[in-house]
Amino acid sequence: MKPTKVRWEVITLLFFATTINYLDRTNLSVALPVIAKQLSWTPAAMGAISSAFLITYALLQMPIGVFIDKIGTRMTYIWSVIIWSLASMATALGTSFGSIYIFRLILGVGEAPAFPAATKTAADWIPRRQRGIATGFFTAGVNMGSAIALPLVAWIVSSFGWQMSFIITGALGFIWLFFWLVLYRDRKDNKRVNEAENALIDADITTVQEQPRVPWIQLFKKVSTWGLMLGYACQLYIMFVFVTWLPTYLVQARHMTLLHSGIYGMIPFIAGTISAFLGGRTSDVWVRKTPNGRKIAMSLGLILAMAIIPAVFAGSASMALTLLTISEFGVMFSNGAAWAAASEIAPAGQAASVASIQNFGGNVGGFLAPTVTGILVQATHSFNSALILAGILAFVGAIIYYTMLPGSKVQEESQASAA
């Protein structure tokens, strides 16, 4: 019997969920120069408003993983998408720093379960040896959402005003939710999955003994847990410098118009979309040759991300954009492998818990990125020190990943399957 391919339909749904998720995050950064001018915000205020959703997002990461492991991913995504889509649309009603700040906090509540739920879904549906390509595919939505947001939101803001951009992008979540309700069921309850596909997915689980489930607090006694948290903090710091400040950087430092910043600003995110998929796929190949394959891919990506440093000294906007594109390519190459690593390190049945811990650490870095960048820009009247700091953290993250993460089990599984 030939296996069905429902698992890839599920991963495709996750890709579009991630795309919309990041579109709703990025819309503020594109509209920010216009909003800031209209409401008279300083660079520090711009950084603070960009970080707002990450406060609730990061704080909820710890409990949300345990919650997802208990109630499952289908119900989690339903309430998550409803909350974040309504919060995005409600931002159009904001008339002050305080009101917009509150709506961004609510956005963080809604988006908090997204990546832990996606990681758990991939762990439930995808054989371990294919998780790199699967997680690389759905994490490609991170940059796809940002790539779509830049020209789309820039055009909407220029044509109809910044309020309409939040209404339109927020409504996309409800369109996705319709397909989720119609198409998704847990694997054991999904009648479109045949026995051959179930056997294919379960093979990696049965060939080797899984790590036993442990109390949640004991996960923090593992060096690998701290490696995931700290490495991802460095990774997301750089990512959120791009997500929250790239359009403003292109307008203020490279003197582009808002519309041109939306068009040319797509380029790094398109490269990141490709590299997230490539990073996941490459880590799948490398991990079959060496147990260190995943973490080599993660570290190498962050070394490439250091290209953000020479971008500071580029004499032209085109050269700066080229170096920033290399940097974002590296960040997402690393990101594509990182979620596969988290699902492999997790004890049995605790993929969402480990993923949420990783995401908490990452989004502490994500929260700091726009805030620190705004403070540095206001203090120095330049983006130079902010970009150099991001490049230094890329190097630190590469070292953390390589020294603190264990080798993968995929080789062990392959040998067990052969036996």
Secondary structure, 3 states (H helix, E strand, C coil): CCCCCHHHHHHHHHHHHHHHHHHHHHHHHHHHHHHHHHHCCCHHHHHHHHHHHHHHHHHCHHHHHHHHHHHCHHHHHHHHHHHHHHHHHHHHHCCCHHHHHHHHHHHHHHHCCHHHHHHHHHHHHCCHHHHHHHHHHHHHHHHHHHHHHHHHHHHHHHHHCHHHHHHHHHHHHHHHHHHHHHHCCCHHHCCCCCHHHHHHHHHHHHHCCCCCCCCHHHHHHCHHHHHHHHHHHHHHHHHHHHHHHHHHHHHHCCCCCHHHHHHHCHHHHHHHHHHHHHHHHHHHHHHCCCCCHHHHHHHHHHHHHCCHHHHHCCCCHHHHHHHHHHHHHHHHHHHHHHHHHHHHHCCCCCHHHHHHHHHHHHHHHHHHHHHHHHHHHHHHCCCHHHHHHHHHHHHHHHHHHHHHCCCCCHHHHHHHHHC
